[in-house]
Amino acid sequence: MPKMKSNRGAAKRFARTAGGGFKCAQAFRSHILTKKSTKRKRHLRSMNQVDEADVGAVRKLLPYS
C-alpha cells in the first residue's frame, strides 16, 4: 500500500507542538492593515494554538507530523 500524502497547504500553515497539539499563525494580518491599530497588528504576530475541537481535522491532513 502506498504512503499517505500530507496536505501541502496545511503543512505550510500548521506545525506540531511538543505537547501533541498544533500551532498556526493568526488570521486578519494579510491586507487592509492601515485601519488596524499598531497594537492590534502587533498582537496578531504571535502564534495561536489550534483549538482542541479542530486538532483531529488537522491531524488527518498531516498524518506524519
N, C-alpha and C positions, 0 to 999 in steps of 0.2 A: 504494500500500500504506500502511495507517495506521501511525502511530508505535507503537513498543513501549511498554508501560507499565512503570514501575518498581513493584516490590512495596512498597507503602506501609509495611507493618510493618517490612520490612528497612531502608527508608530512614530510619526513626526510630532504628534500632539501630546502624547501621554508617555510618562516614564514611571517605572516601578519604584516604589519606596522600599526601604529596608523592612518595614513592618508588614509588607504584603499588599499595600494599597497602591494607588496611582496618584501622581501629581500632574497638573496641567496648568497652562497659562490662563490668566483671566481674560474674559471677553471684554468688548467695548473699548479696545485700545488701538484699533487699526485706522480709523478715519474719523472725520468730524471732531478733531481734537481742540479746535480753537474755543469752542464754547465750554469745554470742560476745564475745571479749575486745576491748577498745578497740584494741589493736594490730592485731588481725585485721581489724576493721572499717575502720580507717584505711588499711590496705594494699589493701583491696578498692575503695577510692575511685578508685584510679588506672585509667587506660585500659589495655586489652590490645591486642596486635597479633593479628589473625586468623591462624591457622595457615596455612602455605603450602598444605597439603592442602585447605583449605576456601575458599581465595580464589576458585577457579573457580566454585564454587557461589554465592558472594556476588556475583560479577561478573554472573552470569546474572540474579540478582534485581534488580540495579541497572545496567541497560545504559547509562545516560547519566551515570554518576558517574565 
